[in-house]
Amino acid sequence: MQLSKAIERIGDGQAVSILSTDPGFAADVPAWCNSTGNIFQSLEPENGSYKAVVIKSSGASCPATAEPADKKFTNVVFSNDLDKALAAFIIANGAAAMGYQVTLFFTFWGLNVLRRNGPVSAKKTLVEKMFGWMMPKGPEKLKLSQMQMGGMGAAMIKGIMKQKNVLSLPELIDEAIGNGVKIVACTMSMDLMGIKSEELIDGIEEGGVAMYIDHIGGNGNLFI
């Protein structure tokens, strides 16, 4: 994401030098250049990190110039586990940084990722209110799928993420919206689970299966 933003700020033929401690960076940079059309110039180890130099190409299909109809990526988010939600948004932001038009389709338990944390005024039946009380309210309240340990697991992974400079889930959501990722809440699931539009965070669209299928086309799709 940072490389994509840096490339957008410079002119054709200019270069960006980027340093990363992530071991996967060595494979990611050439793949990113191959996808966007920018020029991969060099990659060298440097004090336990990797230093890459990328040149902006006038023919590059970086996010600012990519043809959305040609590059689409979709993901159904069914789970409200913290680790799975993190994976969904990390992949979504990565795809957006590579010039893809990205849609995340949240259905059933996944809708809880999109709920507001604070109190919301919405007219509900008793059953709908009970559903709301039993389900996690927003990204800050999610639990891990494994090693939950009464909430300690989620707190530990959040602490490690902060140490490693990994964006938190709320930050990843904001980043995705800023990167143009389309976040869609399934209206049928909202109706079944008693989740109202007023309960969703800002920047969320509402839609159904037809809208989702239309976006997929012949392109890549995940299910988390």
C-alpha positions in Angstrom: 0.0 0.0 0.0 2.8 2.4 0.9 4.6 1.6 -2.4 1.4 2.2 -4.4 0.9 5.6 -2.7 4.5 6.6 -3.3 4.3 5.7 -7.0 1.2 7.8 -7.4 3.0 10.9 -6.1 5.9 10.8 -8.6 6.2 11.4 -12.3 6.9 8.9 -15.1 10.4 7.7 -15.1 11.1 8.6 -11.5 12.0 6.0 -9.0 10.9 5.0 -5.5 13.3 3.4 -3.0 11.5 1.4 -0.3 12.9 -0.5 2.7 11.0 -3.4 4.4 11.7 -5.8 7.2 9.0 -8.3 5.9 10.6 -11.4 4.5 7.7 -11.8 2.0 8.6 -8.3 0.6 11.3 -9.9 -1.7 8.6 -11.8 -3.6 5.9 -9.2 -3.3 7.7 -6.3 -5.0 8.3 -8.1 -8.3 4.8 -9.5 -8.3 3.4 -6.0 -7.6 5.4 -4.5 -10.5 4.3 -7.4 -12.8 0.6 -6.7 -12.0 0.8 -2.9 -12.2 3.2 -2.5 -15.1 5.8 -0.5 -13.2 9.5 -1.3 -13.6 11.2 -3.5 -11.0 14.8 -2.2 -11.0 16.6 -3.8 -8.0 16.3 -5.7 -4.7 19.1 -6.0 -2.2 19.4 -7.1 1.4 20.3 -4.3 3.8 21.0 -4.8 7.5 18.4 -7.5 7.9 15.9 -5.8 5.7 15.2 -5.6 1.9 15.7 -2.5 -0.2 13.9 -2.3 -3.5 13.9 0.3 -6.2 10.9 0.7 -8.5 10.6 3.0 -11.5 7.2 4.4 -12.5 6.2 3.5 -16.0 4.0 5.6 -18.2 2.2 2.5 -19.3 1.6 1.2 -15.8 -1.8 0.1 -14.6 -1.3 1.4 -11.1 -4.5 2.0 -9.0 -4.8 5.6 -10.4 -4.9 4.4 -14.0 -6.1 0.8 -13.9 -9.2 -0.2 -15.9 -11.7 -1.4 -13.3 -13.5 -3.7 -15.7 -10.3 -5.6 -16.4 -9.2 -6.2 -12.9 -11.8 -7.2 -10.3 -11.3 -9.0 -7.0 -14.1 -10.1 -4.7 -14.3 -11.7 -1.2 -17.3 -13.1 0.7 -16.7 -12.4 4.4 -18.9 -14.8 6.4 -17.0 -14.8 9.7 -16.7 -12.3 12.6 -13.5 -13.8 13.9 -10.9 -11.1 14.4 -8.1 -13.0 12.6 -10.3 -13.8 9.6 -11.5 -10.2 9.4 -7.9 -9.0 9.5 -7.0 -11.4 6.6 -9.9 -10.2 4.5 -9.0 -6.6 4.8 -5.2 -7.1 4.4 -5.9 -9.0 1.2 -8.4 -6.4 0.0 -6.0 -3.5 0.6 -3.2 -5.4 -1.1 -5.5 -6.1 -4.2 -6.5 -2.4 -4.3 -2.9 -1.4 -4.2 -2.3 -3.6 -7.2 -5.0 -1.8 -9.2 -7.9 -4.2 -8.7 -11.5 -3.0 -8.2 -12.2 -4.8 -4.9 -15.6 -5.8 -3.4 -16.0 -7.3 0.1 -19.4 -8.8 0.5 -20.3 -9.3 4.2 -23.0 -11.8 5.0 -24.4 -13.5 8.2 -21.9 -13.3 11.1 -19.5 -11.2 9.0 -21.9 -8.3 9.3 -20.8 -7.8 12.9 -17.4 -6.6 11.6 -19.3 -3.6 10.2 -21.4 -2.6 13.2 -20.8 0.6 15.1 -19.3 0.2 18.6 -21.5 2.8 20.5 -25.2 2.9 21.1 -27.4 3.3 18.1 -31.0 4.4 18.0 -32.9 1.9 15.8 -36.4 0.4 16.0 -36.2 -3.3 16.7 -38.3 -6.2 17.8 -37.4 -8.1 21.0 -35.8 -11.0 19.0 -33.8 -8.5 17.0 -32.6 -6.8 20.2 -31.6 -10.2 21.6 -29.5 -11.0 18.5 -27.8 -7.6 18.9 -26.9 -8.3 22.5 -25.4 -11.7 21.8 -23.3 -10.7 18.8 -20.0 -8.6 18.9 -20.6 -5.0 18.1 -17.9 -3.8 15.7 -14.2 -4.5 14.9 -13.0 -3.7 18.4 -15.2 -6.4 20.0 -14.2 -9.4 17.8 -12.6 -12.6 19.2 -10.0 -14.9 17.7 -11.0 -18.1 16.0 -8.2 -19.9 17.9 -6.4 -19.4 21.3 -9.0 -16.9 22.5 -8.2 -17.5 26.2 -11.0 -15.4 27.6 -10.0 -12.4 25.6 -6.3 -12.6 26.3 -5.6 -14.0 22.8 -7.1 -11.0 21.0 -5.3 -8.5 23.3 -2.0 -10.3 22.6 -2.3 -10.3 18.9 -3.3 -6.6 18.9 -0.2 -5.9 21.0 2.0 -7.8 18.6 0.5 -6.0 15.6 1.3 -2.7 17.2 4.9 -3.7 17.8 5.2 -4.9 14.2 3.6 -1.7 12.7 0.7 -3.6 11.3 -2.5 -1.6 11.0 -5.3 -2.4 13.4 -8.6 -3.7 12.0 -10.4 -0.3 12.3 -7.4 1.3 10.5 -7.5 -1.4 7.8 -11.2 -0.7 7.3 -10.6 3.0 7.0 -7.7 2.3 4.6 -9.8 0.1 2.5 -12.6 2.7 2.2 -9.9 5.3 1.3 -8.5 2.9 -1.4 -11.9 2.6 -3.0 -12.7 -0.9 -1.8 -16.5 -1.4 -2.1 -17.8 -2.8 1.2 -21.2 -4.4 0.8 -23.6 -5.6 3.5 -26.0 -8.3 2.5 -29.5 -7.0 3.0 -31.0 -10.4 3.3 -28.7 -11.3 6.1 -29.3 -7.9 7.7 -33.0 -8.7 7.8 -32.6 -12.2 9.2 -30.2 -11.1 11.9 -32.0 -7.9 12.8 -29.2 -5.5 11.9 -30.4 -2.1 10.8 -28.7 0.3 8.4 -28.2 2.8 11.3 -26.0 0.2 13.0 -23.4 0.1 10.2 -20.3 2.2 10.1 -20.0 4.9 7.5 -18.9 4.0 4.0 -20.9 0.8 3.7 -23.2 -0.1 0.8 -26.1 -2.5 1.0 -26.9 -5.0 -1.7 -27.8 -8.6 -2.5 -26.5 -11.7 -4.2 -27.2 -10.4 -7.8 -25.1 -7.3 -7.1 -22.3 -9.5 -5.9 -22.4 -12.1 -8.7 -22.5 -9.2 -11.3 -19.2 -7.9 -9.8 -17.4 -11.3 -9.9 -17.6 -11.8 -13.6 -14.8 -14.2 -14.5 -12.4 -12.8 -11.9 -10.9 -14.0 -8.7 -13.0 -14.7 -5.6 -12.4 -15.7 -2.0 -14.6 -16.9 0.9 -13.5 -16.1 4.4 
